[in-house]
Amino acid sequence: MRWVREFYKKQAHWAPEIYEDPGRIHKRQVQALSQLGAEPPETILELGAGGGQFAASAAAAGYNVVTIELIFELAQHIEKIALETGPGRIEVLSADFYKVELDRQFAAICYWDGFGIGSDHDQKNLLKRIHSWLEPEGFALLDIYTPWYWASVAGRKMSLGSISRTNDFDFKGCRMLDSWQRGTEKITQSLRCYSPADLKLLLQNTGLQIDYLEPGGAYDHTKKEYKEKVPLAEAMTYMVKLKPA
């Protein structure tokens, strides 16, 4: 997973706007958290917190949030948000969630837009860690990338100002590839994609099981617009609720 630090650090530097103020998607994530069983002021854990937009939205709704963020510069950004939010609402851990040791449990654990950065073995170990961090009646919410959408957009290109972005798909490894290039520099994100059936197999012996599944949205390259809700067969991702088995 050597690419992880380089990609997310440079992504934050090249396109800082994606880590700025919370948007509708973050508010919908907070609503999902409440609708699926976690109520303020319960304490939740967010893995891979990025720029802290979800944490800010959750804190504004009355939750206490512990965030784990690998990229130091992003963790610093969340620290600033935590100061603005008020004492005790957001706690920031600048750490690797594959290695960090936590001595507490949480009502809910969220991992948005990033599950799959490692191998199946890495993901399985992370799921076991998530199980150990959950309260007995707790649950986890994860965004899972679908193989069908990303296979369908392999080779698609787009521009973000001075950045060119190319989608691709590793058919052998079942991984979406998202390459960003600015000048001569190129960085690539690689995330393992799972169908619900594949995820069910991955969950074996982790202590977790699927409790609920909801399709996400998709980007229509023809119309150049993002549809927030589409059928599972068209979705870029789906949100899954996991609970102790």
Buried (B, 14 or more C-beta within 10 A) or exposed (E): EEEBEEBBBBBBEBBEEEBEEBEEBBBBBBEBBBEBBBEBEBBBBBBBBBBBBBBBBBBBBEBBBBBBBBBEBBBEBBBEBBEEBEEEBBBBBBBEBBEEEBEEBBBBBBBBBBBBBBEBEBBBBBBBBBBEBBBEEBBBBBBBBBBBBBBBBBEEEEEEEEBBBBBBBBEEEBBBBBBBBBEEEEBBBBBBBBBEEBBEEBBEEBBBEBBBEBBBBBBEEEEEEEBEEBEBEBBBBBBBBBBBE
